[in-house]
Amino acid sequence: MGFRAHRRSYVAGYFTLRYEAVVEVLLKDGVSDPEGMTILDAVVSLGYGSVERVATGKLFRLLLNADDENAAADVVTQIAEQLLSNPVLEDFRVRDLLAAASS
């Protein structure tokens, strides 16, 4: 579901897996996107007339520890629903991110 396990971490007395997730938040279809329209005008004025639409949004990266992928998915979904997106205006999705080097 868009998660990559990095390594095991020792948290709260037991080992958990570290996950990195990317949450993409975009305006729902039909919601006005003035920033996207401004960017589209600029893109077309630069000579890229083949571009028909620009949609703006937000991208969030979360690094978390969880027992398994399902637990990580639950936490990330709750965070996206409660904090990262406005359900009236925006949709979100959790997408893949390549595993980063452990530090």
Secondary structure as the mmCIF struct_conf table of DSSP 4:
data_model
#
loop_
_struct_conf.conf_type_id
_struct_conf.id
_struct_conf.beg_label_comp_id
_struct_conf.beg_label_asym_id
_struct_conf.beg_label_seq_id
_struct_conf.end_label_comp_id
_struct_conf.end_label_asym_id
_struct_conf.end_label_seq_id
STRN STRN1 PHE A 3 VAL A 11
TURN_TY1_P TURN_TY1_P1 ALA A 12 GLY A 13
STRN STRN2 TYR A 14 LEU A 27
HELX_LH_PP_P HELX_LH_PP_P1 LYS A 28 LYS A 28
TURN_TY1_P TURN_TY1_P2 ASP A 29 GLY A 30
BEND BEND1 VAL A 31 VAL A 31
HELX_RH_AL_P HELX_RH_AL_P1 PRO A 34 SER A 45
TURN_TY1_P TURN_TY1_P3 LEU A 46 GLY A 47
TURN_TY1_P TURN_TY1_P4 GLY A 49 SER A 50
STRN STRN3 GLY A 57 ALA A 66
BEND BEND2 ASP A 67 ASP A 68
HELX_RH_AL_P HELX_RH_AL_P2 GLU A 69 ILE A 79
HELX_RH_PI_P HELX_RH_PI_P1 ALA A 80 LEU A 84
TURN_TY1_P TURN_TY1_P5 PRO A 87 LEU A 89
STRN STRN4 GLU A 90 ARG A 95
HELX_LH_PP_P HELX_LH_PP_P2 LEU A 98 SER A 102
#
